[in-house]
């Protein structure tokens, strides 16, 4: 796979993931309005720990990637849409 194809796949995953987050959390923002590098928590989308659990469940169902609440890397994985997509891309089974 070329770097161009990898970038295209990453962008597609980010867009799909944004739609999944908006749908599963019933957010009042459009998926395309979520900047890939914007924080998901705090000043970004303003998500909280309950939202993280909902996202983890949706990601598990959609991509076969388990996101555990006790994973010490969660603060890195959930930084932004892009970091979450990168983690999914690296670990997906579906």
C-alpha positions as CSV (number, residue, x, y, z in Angstrom):
1,X,0.0,0.0,0.0
2,X,1.4,3.4,-0.9
3,X,1.6,6.4,1.4
4,X,-1.2,8.0,-0.5
5,X,-3.5,5.1,-0.1
6,X,-2.7,4.9,3.6
7,X,-3.5,8.6,4.0
8,X,-6.8,8.1,2.1
9,X,-7.7,5.2,4.3
10,X,-6.8,7.1,7.5
11,X,-9.0,10.1,6.4
12,X,-11.9,7.7,5.6
13,X,-11.5,6.1,9.0
14,X,-11.5,9.5,10.7
15,X,-14.7,10.5,8.9
16,X,-16.4,7.2,9.7
17,X,-15.3,7.4,13.3
18,X,-16.6,11.0,13.6
19,X,-20.0,9.8,12.3
20,X,-19.9,6.9,14.8
21,X,-19.2,9.3,17.7
22,X,-21.9,11.8,16.7
23,X,-24.5,9.0,16.2
24,X,-23.6,7.0,19.4
25,X,-23.5,10.0,21.6
26,X,-26.4,11.9,19.9
27,X,-24.3,15.0,19.6
28,X,-25.7,18.2,18.2
29,X,-22.7,18.7,16.0
30,X,-22.2,17.4,12.4
31,X,-19.5,14.8,12.0
32,X,-17.7,16.9,9.4
33,X,-17.4,19.7,11.9
34,X,-15.1,17.6,14.2
35,X,-11.5,18.6,13.5
36,X,-9.3,15.5,13.5
37,X,-6.8,17.1,15.9
38,X,-9.2,18.9,18.2
39,X,-9.4,17.5,21.7
40,X,-12.3,15.1,22.3
41,X,-12.6,16.1,26.0
42,X,-12.4,19.4,27.8
43,X,-12.3,22.4,25.5
44,X,-12.8,20.3,22.4
45,X,-16.1,18.4,22.1
46,X,-16.5,18.6,25.8
47,X,-16.9,14.8,26.3
48,X,-16.7,13.1,29.6
49,X,-15.8,9.7,31.0
50,X,-19.3,8.3,30.4
51,X,-19.0,9.4,26.7
52,X,-15.6,7.6,26.6
53,X,-17.4,4.4,27.7
54,X,-20.0,4.8,25.0
55,X,-17.4,5.5,22.4
56,X,-15.4,2.4,23.5
57,X,-18.5,0.2,23.1
58,X,-19.4,1.6,19.7
59,X,-15.8,1.2,18.5
60,X,-15.7,-2.4,19.8
61,X,-18.9,-3.2,17.8
62,X,-17.9,-1.4,14.7
63,X,-14.2,-2.2,14.4
64,X,-13.5,-5.1,16.7
65,X,-11.1,-3.1,18.8
66,X,-11.4,-3.4,22.6
67,X,-10.8,-0.1,24.5
68,X,-10.5,-0.9,28.2
69,X,-11.2,1.6,31.0
70,X,-8.1,0.5,32.8
71,X,-5.8,0.9,29.9
72,X,-3.0,3.3,30.9
73,X,-2.8,4.5,27.3
74,X,-6.3,5.9,27.3
75,X,-5.2,9.5,27.8
76,X,-3.1,9.1,24.6
77,X,-5.7,7.1,22.6
78,X,-8.6,9.5,23.4
79,X,-6.7,12.8,22.8
80,X,-8.4,13.5,19.5
81,X,-10.3,11.9,16.6
82,X,-7.0,11.4,14.8
83,X,-5.3,9.6,17.7
84,X,-8.4,7.4,18.3
85,X,-8.5,6.5,14.5
86,X,-4.8,5.7,14.5
87,X,-5.2,3.3,17.5
88,X,-8.2,1.6,15.7
89,X,-6.3,1.4,12.5
90,X,-3.4,-0.3,14.3
91,X,-5.5,-2.8,16.2
92,X,-8.7,-3.4,14.2
93,X,-9.8,-6.9,13.4
94,X,-12.9,-6.2,11.5
